[in-house]
Amino acid sequence: MLKPSQFHIALLFGISALFTFPAFSQGMVTPGPPEFDVEKPNIPHGKIDTLTYASKTVGNNRRALVYTPPGYAKNKKYPVLYLLHGIGGDEKEWFRGGKPQVILDNLYADGKIEPMVVVMPNGRAMKDDRATGNIMAKDKVEAFTNFEKDLLNDLIPYVEKKLSVYKDREHRAIAGLSMGGGQSLNFGLGNLNKFAWVGGFSSAPNTKSPQELVPDPKKAKEMLKLLFISCGASDNLISFSKRTHDYLQKNDVPHIYFIEPGVHDFKVWKDGLYMFSQLIFKPVDTATFSKYPVAGAPASTNIGSNKYPQILDDHRVMFSISAPEAQKVQVDLGKKYDMVKDSQGKWTATTDSIGEGFHYYSLIIDGIPVADPASKTYYGMGRMASGIEIPFTGGAYYALKDVPHGDIRLKKYFSKVTNSWRQLYVYTPPGYDAGTSEKYPVLYILHGGGEDETGWANQGKTDLILDNLIAAQKAKPMLIVMPDANVGGSAFAESGLKTFESELKEVIIPLVEKTYRTKTDAANRALAGLSMGGMHTLYTGIKNTADFAYLGVFSSGWIVGRQNEVADAQYDFMKNNREKINANLKQFWIAMGGKEDIAYKNCQVMMDKLKNLNINYTYQEYPGGHTWPVWRNNLYQFSALLFK
C-alpha cells in the first residue's frame, strides 16, 4: 500500500491516468499481464479449504471451497467475495480452471487488493448437485435459480458464523462466470440490502431482463458501490451483457462495461476476477467507469477467423482490407464511407451506428463494387454482395437454440413455363422424416427484387424462426416452400407477374404436392412475399383465393404511377368479387417497416382502396424500413397465425 509521501509523488506522475490506479482506491485497472496467474514461490500464500454447511433450502449438507488470504487471523475481520461457477461446473470449477488463489496471492503481494475471503459454492442447489448427466435438464437449471435461497438463508449465515468476516453489505460482494455471472447479477441486484459489489463475467441467458434486474434505477444508483460487467467480444452470449449495459446507461446507473477480445473461456473470466478483485472493498471513483475500453467483436457473418468487420458497442462497424495498389476504397453500407490507407496499404473505416439485424454491403475499390473477401456473401442487390449481421437483443426468436430442428432441402426441377431448369428450397419441420403418413400445410413464400430463392433460406433464417415457434407451440408444423420468383422480363410489369402465377400454379404447387407429404386444400395453403414477392402475392393470391386461404404482403403495395393499370384491374376484380374474397381468406395480412420503408406510401394508397372496397385485412407495422430485420419479424408474426 502506498505511503502518503509515495502517493503525492505518484500523483505528480499521473497515477490517475488511463490504466493506472492507486492501491488504496479504485482507479482504472487492466486485464492481467503475462504470468498474473502463475504461482510465485517467494510470496505469502493464502489457503484453499472445503467447508460443509447444512442447507435447509436443499435438505442436506452442501460443500463450498473457501480461500482465506495470506496471514488470515481470527482476531481480524475480512470482507467476503462469493464467486460462482458456470452451468457445467461445481464448487471446484474456479479452482481447477481459474486459479483464483494464485491470482489473489499475486495481487495481494503487489498491494493491489484488500485482504478478503473468497467463497466458491456449488450454485446448483439440489440434493445431487454434481455436474453430471444432462446439465441442461429442467431440474438442474431450476436448481441454479433456487440457489438464491440457499445462498442467502444457509451459506452466508454459516460463513458469517464460522469465519472471521464482516456481516454488512458494504463488505459483501458477489461475482461469477457464465451461468454464475447471471446468478450474480440476478441475486446481487435483486438483494441490494445484501450486496454492495456485483460482477458478471460473460453472463449467460439465465440473466434476467434489465427491467427485472434494476426496476428502480435510482435505488440501484444509491446503493451500489460497484457493478462490473465484462465479456469476450466474440462470445456468443455477449447480447445478454450488452442489453444490461444499454439499460443501465440509458437510466444513468454507474457501472463498468468492459469488453475485451476473446470468447467464452477462462482467459476472459480470469481477467474478470483479476480486475474485479482490485476494485472491490475500496473507495469508489465512478469517474473512471466510462473509460473502460469496449473491444469490437468480429461480426458473426465473418468467414473463418477474420477479425474484420468488427462491431462496436454502439453498433458502429470497423472495416479493414489490404489493397496496397488501390487509389480509393469505400464501404457502401447504404451510405458510402471513405476508407483511409496506411503506410502498409491497409484501408480502414468506421461507420455510423448501424441498425440491428442483417444488412448488405460492398467494398468499392477504384469505382468497382466488390464483395468483402472477409465476409460471407449473399445474392442480393441483383448480384453477390457481402452481408453483415448486427447483434439484435430482440432476436431470440431466430437464435439457434437447443430445440428440435427441421431441414432445408434443395429441389431441382424442369419448368415447362420457363422452359429451363430451376430450383427451390423447402423447409420441412422437425419430425418430418420420422413419420410416413402425416401430411402438412404449406406456406409458399417469395423473395424481393434483386434476390432469389436463397433469400428466405439464408438471409431470412426461415428454419430457425419456425423451429423456435414450433418448439414453443406458437406455430403449426408446416412446410415452407421458397421458390425463385425471377422468371425473366420485368418483375413489375404484368407479363412478369402473370408468368410467375403460371409457374406457381402449373409447376411449383403440383411438384411440391407430388414430392412431399402435404395437405392440398386452400385451408392448408398460404402465400406470402416481401417487396416484389408481395406484389406477386397480391397478383396471384387475390385472384386465387380458392387456392390460398392466407395471404401475407410484407413491405409492398402497387407502385403508384408505374403499376396503375395492374392495380386498377385488381381493384375492379375485388369490387366484383368482394364477398368471395372475404369469405375465402382467413388472413389477408399486410405489414410494413414503418414510415421509413420505401414501400410505405404505396402501401397506404393500396390500403385506402381496400377500405373503400370493404376488403377485410389486418395491418401491422414493425420499425426498420425495407430490410431483412423487418421481414424476419413479419414471417415470425405471420406464420404464427396460419392453419389454426
PyMOL commands that set and color helices and strands:
alter all, ss='L'
color gray80, all
select helices_A, chain A and resi 4-12+93-98+100-109+138-162+169-171+179-190+210-213+217-223+238-250+266-279+286-291+395-398+454-457+462-471+494-515+522-524+532-543+564-576+578-584+600-612+628-639
alter helices_A, ss='H'
color red, helices_A
select strands_A, chain A and resi 47-55+60-68+80-84+117-121+172-177+197-201+226-232+256-260+297-298+310-311+317-322+329-332+336-338+340-341+346-350+357-365+368-370+377-380+383-390+407-415+420-428+442-446+479-482+525-530+550-554+587-592+618-621
alter strands_A, ss='S'
color yellow, strands_A
deselect
rebuild
show_as cartoon
